[in-house]
Amino acid sequence: MNVIQSILVLIALLTLTAGAEEVKFAQVGDRVILEPPVGTDSKVHYIYWKNSDDTDVVWSNPFGSRITKDLLSDGSLVIDKIKDEHFRTFICVTKSGDKILFMRTYRILKVNVTLNPPSPLLPEETLTLICNVESLRGQKKPEIHWLNPQSRQVGSKGSATVKVTGQHNGQWTCVVTNNKKEHHATVSVTVVDLSPAPTSPQYTSKSCPLTIPCSIHVSWDQIKAKGIQEGNWHFIPKPGSSLTPHGSQRLFSLSLEDKLAWKADQNRGLTTASDLTKGNLSLMRKQGREDDSGDYVCSLNFKNGLTLNRTVQVKVLQIISSPGTELISGQQLNLTCGLGHPLPSDLKLRWVPPEQSSSSLTSDRLPAHLTIPEVGSEDSGKWRCELWRSDTRLTSADITLKIEPRLSVWMIVIICSITAIVILLILIFVCIAYRRRQVQLNHPYSFVLDHTGFVAWQ
């Protein structure tokens, strides 16, 4: 019986050259599962997994006994974190008693993936990715191609060469196709770059916080290894601004000494993230200011002359009230809300009056200029102008109006009467004082010595 089994094992090995075995592709560290032949029932059959030299790897019997946890309940062989010694041939033998029912061979082939140069890389550096696999004699060579992090095919015949940008950062996939079956081998590519800047401006107001985003997705050790020289934040005011008319102003410079930190130059009241080691380079302030409009440039300079920069545009929403914020009932009120230029077609404004206001503002797209012919005391309070894109509120600006009630005719009469009475009383007082003065002048005083020797007035 042992001789017969050995002969059958030898026959199974011979099928390797005939292409009858199942081929698996894997890279070092992968998890590989080899399933037993179709028809195998682990609850009825004995299952033996062997090496090509007929030595046992694992086995199980229908009574639930196993010699290793690497065998699943259905009889599948599991190889976790595959190593170089696992790239070989395995044989699965299914028995019922002493009778061999099924036998199948498996070949695990190694996928090799290399990067030249290795990560990390700076933008504009040239990267070559190579993927190759072992092949079987007499069989068609597998087809190989690469997928970039955006899942688009790059290169051909297992090789891809690109000039890297931030978009190339991430997981690349080598796709090996054999007999219409695909195996994916992955490799991580790290590109030292700043995160993409927002595609649209950052909107703020004096009523809302301001955040100017900038970040990195790699460690500072990797950045220093690539030869970083300096980092800066610059502010370029919007055209027509009175601020720095001859160019930009530097807000912060990066200290690369023992402790990584920003040094303030002209910070404009902006603050930085407390811990730069987490990659957050953003600027922020609790409230925006009218002069915040402009471009903010975050940059990193390297010794090879490369500069990485991201520009964030900031726009400020403002409300202007005419004739002012303190009015009297009956006056005309003009409110203007905007960014200082006509709004793009994808943006819209919404006015939110005080709850008690009788003004009817129901339109979904309201004009930037709002006119109320006669305001009333019910219009006092906070008015809000909101900037929207589709269903997203981008920012809002608030203004508080104080509207005093208009004086009535009776109130004017009462005020005038009180004023006349006060004036009359003042005149009477002046007359009395004048009269007493005249009496004193017409009756001069005299004095004599009394019996004590003191002067007495008469």
C-alpha positions as CSV (number, residue, x, y, z in Angstrom):
1,M,0.0,0.0,0.0
2,N,2.8,2.4,0.8
3,V,4.4,1.6,-2.5
4,I,1.1,2.4,-4.3
5,Q,0.8,5.7,-2.5
6,S,4.3,6.7,-3.4
7,I,3.6,5.9,-7.0
8,L,0.5,8.1,-6.9
9,V,2.4,10.9,-5.4
10,L,5.0,10.6,-8.1
11,I,2.3,10.7,-10.7
12,A,1.0,13.9,-9.1
13,L,4.4,15.4,-9.3
14,L,4.7,14.5,-13.0
15,T,1.6,16.5,-13.7
16,L,3.5,19.7,-12.8
17,T,5.2,19.6,-16.3
18,A,1.8,19.0,-17.9
19,G,0.2,22.1,-16.4
20,A,-2.4,20.2,-14.5
21,E,-1.5,21.7,-11.1
22,E,-3.1,24.8,-9.6
23,V,-0.7,27.8,-9.7
24,K,-0.8,30.4,-7.0
25,F,1.1,33.7,-7.1
26,A,2.1,35.5,-3.9
27,Q,4.6,38.0,-2.5
28,V,6.5,37.6,0.7
29,G,4.2,38.4,3.7
30,D,0.9,37.4,1.9
31,R,-1.7,35.1,3.2
32,V,-2.2,32.1,1.0
33,I,-5.1,29.6,1.2
34,L,-4.9,26.2,-0.7
35,E,-8.3,24.5,-1.1
36,P,-8.6,20.7,-1.2
37,P,-9.8,19.0,-4.4
38,V,-13.5,19.3,-5.3
39,G,-15.5,16.5,-3.7
40,T,-13.4,16.5,-0.5
41,D,-15.5,16.3,2.6
42,S,-13.6,17.0,5.8
43,K,-16.4,15.3,7.9
44,V,-15.9,12.0,6.0
45,H,-12.5,11.9,4.5
46,Y,-8.9,11.9,5.7
47,I,-7.0,14.9,4.3
48,Y,-3.2,14.9,3.9
49,W,-1.1,17.9,2.8
50,K,2.4,16.9,1.7
51,N,5.6,18.3,0.3
52,S,6.9,17.3,-3.0
53,D,9.1,14.7,-1.3
54,D,6.1,13.0,0.2
55,T,6.7,14.3,3.7
56,D,3.5,15.4,5.6
57,V,2.8,19.1,6.2
58,V,-0.5,18.8,8.0
59,W,-3.4,16.3,8.1
60,S,-6.9,15.9,9.6
61,N,-9.3,13.1,10.0
62,P,-13.2,13.0,10.1
63,F,-13.2,12.8,13.9
64,G,-12.0,16.4,14.1
65,S,-8.4,15.7,15.1
66,R,-5.7,18.0,13.4
67,I,-2.0,18.4,13.9
68,T,-2.0,22.2,13.3
69,K,-4.2,25.2,13.4
70,D,-3.2,26.1,9.9
71,L,-5.8,23.7,8.5
72,L,-9.4,25.1,8.2
73,S,-12.5,23.2,9.0
74,D,-13.1,22.4,5.3
75,G,-9.6,21.1,4.9
76,S,-8.0,24.1,3.3
77,L,-4.3,24.8,4.1
78,V,-3.6,28.3,5.3
79,I,-0.1,29.9,5.1
80,D,0.1,33.2,7.0
81,K,2.8,35.6,6.2
82,I,4.4,33.5,3.5
83,K,8.2,33.2,3.5
84,D,10.7,32.3,0.9
85,E,10.7,28.6,1.9
86,H,6.9,28.4,1.1
87,F,7.4,29.0,-2.6
88,R,7.3,25.4,-3.6
89,T,5.0,22.5,-4.5
90,F,2.3,21.1,-2.2
91,I,0.2,18.0,-2.7
92,C,-3.2,17.3,-1.2
93,V,-4.4,13.7,-0.9
94,T,-7.9,12.8,0.1
95,K,-8.6,9.3,1.4
96,S,-11.5,7.2,2.5
97,G,-10.0,4.6,4.8
98,D,-7.0,3.3,2.9
99,K,-8.5,4.3,-0.5
100,I,-7.2,7.4,-2.3
101,L,-10.1,9.4,-3.7
102,F,-8.5,12.6,-4.9
103,M,-5.1,14.0,-5.4
104,R,-4.0,17.4,-6.5
105,T,-0.8,19.4,-6.7
106,Y,-0.3,23.1,-6.1
107,R,2.6,25.4,-7.0
108,I,3.2,28.7,-5.2
109,L,5.2,31.1,-7.3
110,K,6.9,34.2,-6.0
111,V,6.0,37.7,-7.2
112,N,9.0,40.2,-6.9
113,V,8.3,43.9,-6.8
114,T,11.1,46.5,-6.7
115,L,11.3,50.3,-6.7
116,N,14.1,52.3,-8.1
117,P,14.9,54.6,-6.3
118,P,13.3,53.4,-3.1
119,S,10.8,55.7,-1.2
120,P,10.5,58.4,-0.2
121,L,10.8,60.6,-3.3
122,L,10.4,64.3,-4.1
123,P,8.2,65.5,-6.9
124,E,9.8,65.4,-10.4
125,E,12.0,62.5,-9.4
126,T,11.9,59.5,-11.8
127,L,10.6,56.3,-10.4
128,T,10.8,52.9,-12.0
129,L,8.6,50.0,-10.8
130,I,9.4,46.5,-11.8
131,C,7.3,43.4,-11.2
132,N,8.3,39.9,-12.3
133,V,7.3,36.3,-11.4
134,E,8.6,32.8,-11.7
135,S,7.4,30.9,-14.7
136,L,6.7,27.2,-15.3
137,R,8.4,25.3,-18.1
138,G,6.0,24.7,-21.0
139,Q,3.4,27.2,-19.8
140,K,2.5,30.6,-21.2
141,K,4.2,33.4,-19.4
142,P,1.7,35.4,-17.2
143,E,0.6,38.9,-18.3
144,I,1.8,41.7,-16.0
145,H,0.8,45.3,-15.7
146,W,0.8,48.1,-13.1
147,L,-2.1,50.1,-11.6
148,N,-1.3,53.5,-10.0
149,P,-3.0,54.7,-6.8
150,Q,-5.9,56.0,-9.0
151,S,-6.4,52.5,-10.4
152,R,-5.3,53.5,-13.9
153,Q,-3.0,51.2,-15.9
154,V,0.6,52.4,-16.3
155,G,3.5,50.8,-18.2
156,S,3.6,47.4,-19.8
157,K,5.3,44.0,-19.4
158,G,5.8,44.4,-15.7
159,S,7.7,47.7,-15.9
160,A,6.5,51.3,-15.3
161,T,8.5,54.5,-15.3
162,V,7.0,57.8,-14.1
163,K,8.1,61.3,-13.1
164,V,6.4,61.4,-9.7
165,T,3.9,64.0,-8.3
166,G,1.8,64.0,-5.2
167,Q,-0.8,61.9,-7.1
168,H,1.6,59.0,-7.3
169,N,1.8,58.8,-3.5
170,G,0.0,55.7,-2.2
171,Q,-0.4,52.0,-3.1
172,W,0.6,50.7,-6.5
173,T,-0.6,47.3,-7.6
174,C,1.1,44.8,-9.8
175,V,-1.6,42.7,-11.6
176,V,-0.5,39.2,-12.6
177,T,-2.9,37.5,-15.0
178,N,-2.6,33.7,-15.5
179,N,-5.3,31.5,-17.1
180,K,-7.7,34.4,-16.8
181,K,-7.1,34.6,-13.1
182,E,-5.7,37.7,-11.5
183,H,-3.4,38.1,-8.5
184,H,-2.6,41.5,-7.0
185,A,0.8,42.3,-5.4
186,T,1.0,45.8,-3.8
187,V,3.8,48.2,-2.9
188,S,3.6,51.5,-1.2
189,V,5.2,54.6,-2.8
190,T,5.8,57.7,-0.6
191,V,6.1,61.1,-2.3
192,V,7.2,64.0,-0.1
193,D,4.6,66.6,-1.0
194,L,2.1,69.0,0.5
195,S,-1.5,67.9,0.5
196,P,-3.6,69.4,-2.4
197,A,-4.9,72.9,-1.8
198,P,-8.7,73.5,-1.7
199,T,-10.1,73.7,-5.2
200,S,-12.3,76.7,-4.2
201,P,-11.6,79.7,-1.9
202,Q,-11.9,79.6,1.8
203,Y,-14.7,82.0,2.9
204,T,-14.9,83.8,6.2
205,S,-16.3,86.9,7.9
206,K,-16.0,88.9,11.0
207,S,-18.6,86.6,12.5
208,C,-17.0,83.3,11.6
209,P,-13.6,81.6,12.3
210,L,-10.9,81.5,9.7
211,T,-8.8,78.4,8.8
212,I,-6.2,78.3,6.1
213,P,-5.3,74.7,5.5
214,C,-1.9,73.2,4.6
215,S,-0.6,69.8,5.7
216,I,1.9,67.0,4.8
217,H,1.2,63.3,4.9
218,V,4.7,62.1,5.5
219,S,6.9,62.2,8.6
220,W,9.4,65.0,9.3
221,D,12.2,62.4,9.4
222,Q,11.4,61.6,5.7
223,I,11.3,65.3,4.9
224,K,14.6,66.0,6.6
225,A,16.1,63.0,4.8
226,K,15.2,64.7,1.5
227,G,17.1,67.8,2.5
228,I,14.6,70.4,3.5
229,Q,16.1,73.9,3.8
230,E,13.3,76.2,4.9
231,G,9.5,76.6,5.2
232,N,7.3,79.7,5.0
233,W,3.9,81.2,5.0
234,H,3.3,84.3,2.8
235,F,0.3,86.6,2.4
236,I,-0.5,88.4,-0.9
237,P,-3.3,90.9,-0.4
238,K,-6.1,91.0,-3.0
239,P,-5.6,93.5,-5.9
240,G,-6.4,97.1,-4.9
241,S,-5.6,96.5,-1.2
242,S,-3.6,99.2,0.7
243,L,-1.6,96.4,2.4
244,T,1.9,95.8,1.1
245,P,1.2,97.2,-2.3
246,H,4.7,96.3,-3.5
247,G,4.5,92.5,-2.9
248,S,3.7,89.9,-0.3
249,Q,4.5,89.8,3.4
250,R,6.0,86.8,5.2
251,L,3.8,85.7,8.1
252,F,5.8,82.7,9.5
253,S,9.1,81.0,8.9
254,L,9.8,77.4,9.9
255,S,12.4,76.7,12.6
256,L,14.3,73.4,11.9
257,E,16.4,73.4,15.0
258,D,16.0,71.1,17.9
259,K,12.2,71.8,18.3
260,L,10.2,72.0,15.1
261,A,8.1,75.3,15.3
262,W,6.9,78.3,13.4
263,K,8.5,81.7,14.0
264,A,6.2,84.7,13.6
265,D,7.2,87.5,11.3
266,Q,4.0,89.5,10.7
267,N,1.4,87.0,11.9
268,R,-1.7,89.3,11.4
269,G,-3.2,87.7,14.5
270,L,-3.1,84.2,13.0
271,T,-2.0,81.2,15.0
272,T,-0.5,77.9,14.0
273,A,-1.1,74.3,15.0
274,S,0.3,73.4,18.4
275,D,2.1,70.2,17.2
276,L,3.8,70.4,13.8
277,T,5.0,66.8,14.1
278,K,1.5,65.6,13.2
279,G,1.9,67.3,9.8
280,N,-0.6,70.1,10.3
281,L,0.8,73.4,8.9
282,S,-2.5,75.3,8.9
283,L,-3.1,78.8,10.1
284,M,-6.2,79.9,12.0
285,R,-8.0,82.7,13.9
286,K,-11.2,82.7,15.9
287,Q,-12.7,85.4,13.7
288,G,-12.0,86.7,10.2
289,R,-11.1,90.3,9.4
290,E,-12.1,92.6,6.6
291,D,-8.5,92.7,5.4
292,D,-8.0,88.9,5.2
293,S,-8.9,88.7,1.5
294,G,-6.0,87.5,-0.6
295,D,-3.7,84.6,-1.3
296,Y,-1.9,82.6,1.4
297,V,1.1,80.6,0.2
298,C,2.5,77.6,2.2
299,S,5.9,76.5,1.0
300,L,8.8,74.1,1.7
301,N,12.2,74.7,0.1
302,F,14.8,71.9,-0.4
303,K,18.5,72.0,-0.9
304,N,18.2,70.7,-4.5
305,G,16.3,73.8,-5.5
306,L,12.9,72.2,-5.4
307,T,10.1,74.3,-3.9
308,L,6.8,72.8,-2.8
309,N,4.0,75.3,-2.4
310,R,0.2,75.5,-2.0
311,T,-1.8,78.6,-2.5
312,V,-5.1,79.1,-0.5
313,Q,-7.4,81.9,-1.6
314,V,-9.4,83.6,1.2
315,K,-12.5,85.8,0.6
316,V,-14.4,87.8,3.2
317,L,-18.1,88.2,3.3
318,Q,-19.2,91.6,4.6
319,I,-22.4,93.5,5.4
320,I,-22.6,97.3,5.0
321,S,-25.5,99.2,6.4
322,S,-26.6,102.7,5.2
323,P,-27.1,105.1,6.9
324,G,-25.7,103.1,9.7
325,T,-26.5,100.6,12.5
326,E,-28.5,103.1,14.6
327,L,-31.7,104.3,13.0
328,I,-35.1,105.8,13.9
329,S,-38.4,104.2,12.9
330,G,-39.5,105.3,9.5
331,Q,-36.0,105.7,8.0
332,Q,-35.0,103.9,4.9
333,L,-32.5,101.1,5.4
334,N,-30.0,99.8,2.8
335,L,-28.1,96.6,3.5
336,T,-25.4,95.4,1.1
337,C,-23.8,91.9,1.4
338,G,-21.0,90.5,-0.7
339,L,-17.4,89.6,-1.3
340,G,-16.4,92.8,-3.0
341,H,-17.1,91.5,-6.5
342,P,-20.0,89.9,-8.4
343,L,-20.9,86.4,-7.2
344,P,-20.2,83.4,-9.4
345,S,-23.2,81.6,-10.7
346,D,-22.8,78.7,-8.3
347,L,-23.0,80.9,-5.2
348,K,-26.1,82.5,-3.7
349,L,-27.0,84.7,-0.7
350,R,-29.7,84.3,1.9
351,W,-30.8,87.0,4.3
352,V,-31.9,86.0,7.7
353,P,-33.7,88.9,9.5
354,P,-34.5,89.0,13.3
355,E,-37.3,86.6,14.3
356,Q,-39.7,89.5,15.2
357,S,-39.0,91.4,11.9
358,S,-42.0,91.9,9.6
359,S,-39.7,92.0,6.5
360,S,-40.7,89.2,4.1
361,L,-37.6,87.5,2.7
362,T,-38.6,84.2,1.1
363,S,-36.7,84.1,-2.1
364,D,-34.0,81.4,-2.4
365,R,-31.7,83.6,-4.3
366,L,-31.8,87.1,-2.8
367,P,-30.0,90.2,-4.2
368,A,-26.8,91.5,-2.6
369,H,-28.6,94.8,-2.0
370,L,-31.5,94.8,0.4
371,T,-33.7,97.9,0.8
372,I,-36.4,98.5,3.4
373,P,-38.3,101.7,2.7
374,E,-39.3,102.3,6.4
375,V,-37.8,100.3,9.2
376,G,-39.7,99.7,12.5
377,S,-38.6,98.9,16.0
378,E,-39.3,95.2,15.2
379,D,-36.4,95.3,12.7
380,S,-34.0,95.8,15.6
381,G,-31.6,93.0,16.3
382,K,-29.2,90.7,14.4
383,W,-29.4,90.5,10.6
384,R,-27.5,87.7,9.0
385,C,-26.3,87.2,5.4
386,E,-25.4,83.6,4.5
387,L,-23.3,82.5,1.5
388,W,-24.4,79.1,0.0
389,R,-23.2,76.7,-2.6
390,S,-25.9,74.3,-3.4
391,D,-26.9,72.8,0.0
392,T,-23.7,73.8,1.7
393,R,-23.4,77.0,3.8
394,L,-19.9,78.4,3.2
395,T,-19.9,81.3,5.7
396,S,-22.2,84.0,7.1
397,A,-21.9,87.6,8.3
398,D,-23.9,89.3,11.1
399,I,-24.8,92.9,11.7
400,T,-26.8,94.2,14.7
401,L,-29.2,97.1,14.1
402,K,-30.6,99.4,16.8
403,I,-33.8,101.2,15.8
404,E,-35.3,103.8,18.1
405,P,-39.1,104.5,18.0
406,R,-40.2,107.7,16.1
407,L,-41.4,110.6,18.4
408,S,-45.2,111.3,18.2
409,V,-46.8,114.8,18.1
410,W,-47.9,114.5,21.8
411,M,-44.4,113.5,22.8
412,I,-43.0,116.5,21.0
413,V,-45.6,118.8,22.7
414,I,-44.7,117.3,26.1
415,I,-41.0,117.7,25.6
416,C,-41.5,121.4,24.4
417,S,-43.7,122.1,27.4
418,I,-41.2,120.7,29.9
419,T,-38.5,122.7,28.2
420,A,-40.5,125.9,28.4
421,I,-41.3,125.4,32.1
422,V,-37.6,124.8,32.8
423,I,-36.6,128.0,31.0
424,L,-39.3,129.9,32.8
425,L,-38.1,128.7,36.2
426,I,-34.6,129.6,35.3
427,L,-35.7,133.1,34.4
428,I,-37.7,133.5,37.7
429,F,-34.7,132.4,39.7
430,V,-32.5,134.9,37.9
431,C,-35.0,137.7,38.6
432,I,-35.2,136.9,42.3
433,A,-31.5,136.8,42.6
434,Y,-31.1,140.1,40.8
435,R,-33.8,141.7,43.0
436,R,-32.1,140.6,46.2
437,R,-28.8,142.0,44.9
438,Q,-30.4,145.4,44.3
439,V,-31.9,145.5,47.8
440,Q,-28.5,144.8,49.4
441,L,-26.9,147.7,47.4
442,N,-29.6,150.2,48.5
443,H,-29.2,149.4,52.3
444,P,-25.5,149.3,53.1
445,Y,-24.4,147.6,56.3
446,S,-22.8,149.4,59.4
447,F,-21.0,147.9,62.4
448,V,-20.4,148.9,66.0
449,L,-18.5,147.5,69.0
450,D,-20.7,145.5,71.4
451,H,-20.0,145.2,75.1
452,T,-17.7,142.2,74.5
453,G,-15.5,144.3,72.2
454,F,-16.4,142.4,69.0
455,V,-17.7,144.0,65.8
456,A,-21.4,143.5,65.2
457,W,-23.1,144.2,61.9
458,Q,-26.2,146.4,61.6
